[in-house]
Amino acid sequence: MSLPLLALLPDPPPRQVLGSYPSPVQPLPDLARRIGARSLSVKREDLNGTTFGGNKLRALEWLLPSAGRFIASLGGYGSTWCAALATAAKATGREAHLALFPQPWSDAVAGALATTAAHAEVYLASTPGRLPLAIARAWLAARSAGASTFFGPGGAEPLGILGSVNAALELAQQVEAGELPPPAAIVVPLGSGGTAAGLLLGCQIARLPVTICAVRVSSPWIASERRVRALATRARRLLRRYGLVLPDLHPPLVVIKHHLGPGYGHPTPGARAASALLAREGIAAEFSYTAKSAAALADLAASFPHLCLWHTFDPRLAPPPLVELPRLHRARTYAESLWPLPKST
């Protein structure tokens, strides 16, 4: 178990143990040569838990202890945040009510939705514009049931960000141990922003001279440098409450904007190619997050010769559904009415 953040906090907040750390780093020398980098390592966040892993597991460890018996949140049909929250909530005696908005349909989306629906109450929005109604239904259902908590998309809350702060400190220890060269850049998906904010803050604490390259995978209204820095500031204030005082610095952060494609969840040619290359290395990457981040690696290699790709996806949260449940059929109908040409993984 590797929790370097706890050693820095005189009076840490409560934590629900869900994962096993550190997650390993995997060197990819063949892929490094292919993209023109001196080294490329992957931080395997998909391997940080026994039942399921991924970056959301780290956030949930810090979020759940302060949560009520009933939790409401939101995400896309194929949201691994919602799948992870639903799974962890049920395992810890809680009940999740989740509002979901449509995204292009794929096997991975169907699998994640099947996982979410198996462990939580799901409220499907038939169009993006109807998401507020689905959120209201989810929140009212949670509130009427008892003590309730609302989490924003992706668990991008100050407490949840502590999980990624610890992950950055963990990576610094792995660099010191010689498990990977000191990265010039960490390449991470930028969705709700919590992971990028935690890595930014954690690398500052560890004095790791690295640029966080956040690859935009969702709407610019959410996935922006301003939001990441605001989240990091809120997490810094929280750490101060628990005894860790940090200077108000601004570590290097670059938002990579040209790999989003038509929008959230839409596969791009670059993501498809990157997913295929990672598959040869035994790494499963869906098109919404990790594959789009990996597609940016070749562009970054000239400026950052030593790269670390942050792999946030765990395929255990998105297994192929054995049967297409009525809710999955309805979700697919909604998705394909918006995007008539089905996208398949």
Rosetta blueprint (number, residue, H / E / L):
1 M L
2 S L
3 L L
4 P H
5 L H
6 L H
7 A H
8 L H
9 L L
10 P L
11 D L
12 P L
13 P L
14 P L
15 R L
16 Q L
17 V L
18 L L
19 G L
20 S L
21 Y L
22 P L
23 S L
24 P L
25 V E
26 Q E
27 P E
28 L L
29 P H
30 D H
31 L H
32 A H
33 R H
34 R H
35 I H
36 G L
37 A L
38 R L
39 S E
40 L E
41 S E
42 V E
43 K E
44 R E
45 E H
46 D H
47 L H
48 N L
49 G L
50 T L
51 T L
52 F L
53 G L
54 G L
55 N H
56 K H
57 L H
58 R H
59 A H
60 L H
61 E H
62 W H
63 L H
64 L H
65 P H
66 S H
67 A L
68 G L
69 R L
70 F E
71 I E
72 A E
73 S E
74 L E
75 G E
76 G E
77 Y L
78 G L
79 S L
80 T H
81 W H
82 C H
83 A H
84 A H
85 L H
86 A H
87 T H
88 A H
89 A H
90 K H
91 A H
92 T L
93 G L
94 R L
95 E E
96 A E
97 H E
98 L E
99 A E
100 L E
101 F E
102 P L
103 Q L
104 P L
105 W L
106 S L
107 D H
108 A H
109 V H
110 A H
111 G H
112 A H
113 L H
114 A H
115 T H
116 T H
117 A H
118 A H
119 H H
120 A L
121 E E
122 V E
123 Y E
124 L E
125 A L
126 S L
127 T L
128 P H
129 G H
130 R H
131 L H
132 P H
133 L H
134 A H
135 I H
136 A H
137 R H
138 A H
139 W H
140 L H
141 A H
142 A H
143 R H
144 S H
145 A H
146 G L
147 A L
148 S E
149 T E
150 F E
151 F L
152 G L
153 P H
154 G H
155 G H
156 A L
157 E L
158 P H
159 L H
160 G H
161 I H
162 L H
163 G H
164 S H
165 V H
166 N H
167 A H
168 A H
169 L H
170 E H
171 L H
172 A H
173 Q H
174 Q H
175 V H
176 E H
177 A L
178 G L
179 E L
180 L L
181 P L
182 P L
183 P L
184 A L
185 A E
186 I E
187 V E
188 V E
189 P E
190 L E
191 G L
192 S L
193 G L
194 G H
195 T H
196 A H
197 A H
198 G H
199 L H
200 L H
201 L H
202 G H
203 C H
204 Q H
205 I H
206 A H
207 R L
208 L L
209 P L
210 V L
211 T E
212 I E
213 C E
214 A E
215 V E
216 R E
217 V L
218 S L
219 S L
220 P L
221 W L
222 I L
223 A L
224 S L
225 E H
226 R H
227 R H
228 V H
229 R H
230 A H
231 L H
232 A H
233 T H
234 R H
235 A H
236 R H
237 R H
238 L H
239 L H
240 R H
241 R H
242 Y L
243 G L
244 L L
245 V L
246 L L
247 P L
248 D L
249 L L
250 H L
251 P L
252 P L
253 L E
254 V E
255 V E
256 I E
257 K L
258 H L
259 H L
260 L L
261 G L
262 P L
263 G L
264 Y L
265 G L
266 H L
267 P L
268 T L
269 P H
270 G H
271 A H
272 R H
273 A H
274 A H
275 S H
276 A H
277 L H
278 L H
279 A H
280 R H
281 E L
282 G L
283 I L
284 A L
285 A L
286 E L
287 F L
288 S L
289 Y L
290 T H
291 A H
292 K H
293 S H
294 A H
295 A H
296 A L
297 L H
298 A H
299 D H
300 L H
301 A L
302 A L
303 S L
304 F L
305 P L
306 H E
307 L E
308 C E
309 L E
310 W E
311 H E
312 T L
313 F L
314 D L
315 P H
316 R H
317 L H
318 A L
319 P L
320 P L
321 P L
322 L L
323 V L
324 E L
325 L L
326 P H
327 R H
328 L H
329 H H
330 R H
331 A H
332 R H
333 T H
334 Y H
335 A H
336 E H
337 S H
338 L H
339 W L
340 P L
341 L L
342 P L
343 K L
344 S L
345 T L
